[in-house]
Each structure stands twice: as C-alpha cells, then as structure tokens.
Amino acid sequence: YNAVNAYYANFIGEQAGYGATNASDGIFMGYGAGFGAVNASVSVMIGTGAGMSASNASNSIIIGTQAGRVTPARPSIGSGNILIGRNISLSAGATNSGKIGGVLFMAGLNSDVVSDPITSPVAGGTVGIGATATSANRLELKGGVGVVPLRLTPSLSTEIPTTATEGSILYDAQNHVLKVKTNTGWRTIAML
C-alpha cells in the first residue's frame, strides 16, 4: 500500500490508505479512504474517498462519501476535526472543528489526546446551525429564505414545567408571552 510508518493502522477497501505515510493507529475503510493522507495518524476515515489526500488530518474522524477529500478547490483540513456527511469539508487548515451534514458547525472541540477522556463541556466551544461556528457567540442560528432561525414550540400555561432549569425560555401560547425560568420561578420577558 506504500503506507510508510503506518504502524498498527487498518486499511480496508481497494486503495484505502494507499500512500498514507505517517498514518499509524488509523482506520481507513472504503474505496480510496485515506488515499494519500499523509500525517493522518490516529484518524478514522470511513466512506468512499473519505479523507482522500487529507494531509495533516491527524486525530480526526471523517465519515461519509468524499468527506474531507482534498481537491484543488478544497484544500486540506488540519488536525482534531470531526466531519460526518457526504461531500463536506472544512476551511483549509481548520483544526479542532467539526461539521455534520453541512448544517451543524462546531469550533473549539477538545484536542487533548493525552489525558483521560473528558466528561465536562469544553470551555470556549462554539456551535453554528446554518452558520459557521467561528463567531464569538456560543450558539449562532442563521435563517435564510423561507427558514426561521429559531422556533419555540408553543406551550399552554397548564403545560409549563415547574422543574425546568434556570435560564430556560418558552413561549406561552395561551397568554402570548415569552417566559424565562429564574431561581424564583417563571418570569415574563416579552409580550407578543
């Protein structure tokens, strides 16, 4: 397979991992998965052409047909990324970022591969739905033609939960108001 320095790697599928130098501990599965993926150690690439020519994509998870595939118009991503979906990628050199289905974008993902697995949220991580996750906002929702960025499902006053977490927001359809849960109960924040 011409994969030099690819110790403990698993290549399954025709041309999977072909020429993947320094791809130790990787799993490349599918026709051409990880083909020419240089310096992609400890990565998982599953799907036809997944991670093809994705150099420096170490510690990444790339799943889907053509996901993370490098082309002249789509340069290689960096390390620590998660890509799930068909024919999607990230910006050139992106690190510790993710994309699911081309809709959900993430930045500031955990990049620690030495310590024990973490169970708490990563400080500084951001999420964008329909928008990139590179802004200073923890969550960014972007609308578009015919797309509302956020919809709160209406609740009746009789359905408002008493055990909701502080900071929860809901739309009270019976009284046409937005409410927020505080440490003392539900408070109206806007009349609609």
N, C-alpha and C positions, 0 to 999 in steps of 0.2 A: 504493500500500500504506500510505500515511500513516506511513511509517517515516522520520522526520526525523533527519538526522545519522546515517545508516546507510551511510556510505561503504564501498565495497568489500565489502558484505555480499551473500550469495547466499540468496535465498528461493525455494524450490522446493516447490510444492504450494499448493492453494487455501487462502487466508488465512494462509499461512506468513509470519511476520514482520509481519503487519498491525499497525500502530501501535507497532512496536518502535523507539521513539525512542532514540537513542544506542546503536545496536546495530552499530556499524561493525565490519568484519572478521569478522562472524559468518556461520555457515552454519546455516540453519533449513530442514529438509527434512521434509515430511509435512503432511497436512491440519492446519492450526492450530498447527503447530510454532512456538514463539516468538511466538505471537499476544499482543500487548500486553506483551512482555518488554522493559521499559524499563531502560536502563543494563545491557544484557547484551552489551556489546561483546566481541569475541574469544571468542565462545562457539559451541559446536556443539550443536544441538538436533535430534535425528532421531527421528521417530515421530509418529503421530497425537497431537496435543495435547501433545507433549513441550515442557516449559518454558513452557507457556501462562501468561501473566501473571507469570512469574518475574522480578520487578524486582530489580535489583542482583545479578544472577547472572552478572556478567562473568567471563571466563576460566574458564568451566565447560564440562563435557562432559556432556550429558544425552541418553541414548539409551533409547528404549522408549516404547510407547504410554502416554500420561498421566504419564510420569516427570517429576518436578519440577513438575507442574502445580499452580497455586495455586487453592485453594478456601477458603471461609470457615473450614473446619475444618483446613486445611493451609496456613499462611502461607508466604510466600516465603522461599526459602533465600538465602544470601549468595553471595559470590564464591569462585572457585577450587575448585569442587566437581566430583565425578565421580559420576554416577548412571547405572547400567546395569540395566535391568529394567523390568517392566511395572507401572505404577501405584504407584511408590515415590517417596519424597521423604526429606528430612532435616528436622531440627528448624528452627524459624523462625530465620532469620538465620545458620544454620550456615555456616562458612567453612572452606576447605581440608580438607574432609571428603569421604567417599565411601560409597557403598552399592552392592553388587552383588547383585541378586536378593532383596533384603530379608534376606539371610543374612550376608553379609560386610560388616562396617562398618569404616571407616577414619577416622582423625583425624590431623591434623598433616601433611597432604600438602604437597608442595612448592608454594610460592606465588610463587616467583621467576620473573617473566616477562621479565626484562631481560637477565640473564646468559646464558651459554652453557648448553645443556641439561646437567643433572647426570647422572652415571652411578653415583654412590655413594648409599647409603641416606640418607634424611632423618633427621636427629637428632630424637628425640622423637616420631616417628610411632608410632601405635598401631593395632592390629587387633583386632577382636572378631568371633568367629564365634558367631552366635546371641545375641550380647550387643552392646551399644553399645561403641564404642571410646573412651569418654571417661574411662575409669579410669586409674589410674597404672600399670597393667600394660601392658607392651609387647604381650602377646598375652593375650586373655581368651577362654576357651571356656566356653560355657554349655550345660548339659544341659537336660533337660526330661522330661516324661512319656514314657517309652519311648525317650529319647535319651541316650546316653552322651556326655559332653563330649569324651572323648579315648580312642581305642583304638590301642594299639600292636600292629601286626601281629606275631604270634609268629615268632621265628627259631629255628632249631635251632643248637646250639653249633657245628656244622660249617659253618653259613652266616654266621657273624659276620664282617663285613668287617674286614680289617686296616687298610684305608686310610681309615676313617671319620674325620670331622672331630672335633677335641676338643670335648666338650660334647654329642655325640650320645648319645641314650638309646635303648635297645632292650629288648625282653622276650625273654629266653632261655627258650623253651618247654620245652626238654629238661630244664633244671635249675630251672625255675620261679623265676627271679630277674630283677630289673631291673638293667641294667648301664649305666654311663656311660663314655664314652671320655675318658680323661685323656691328658696328654702322655706317660705311660709305658705306656699300654695300657688295656684294658677292666677296669673295677672294678665289683664287685657293690655295689649301693646298697640293695637291698631283697630280702628273701626272701618269696616269696608262697606 
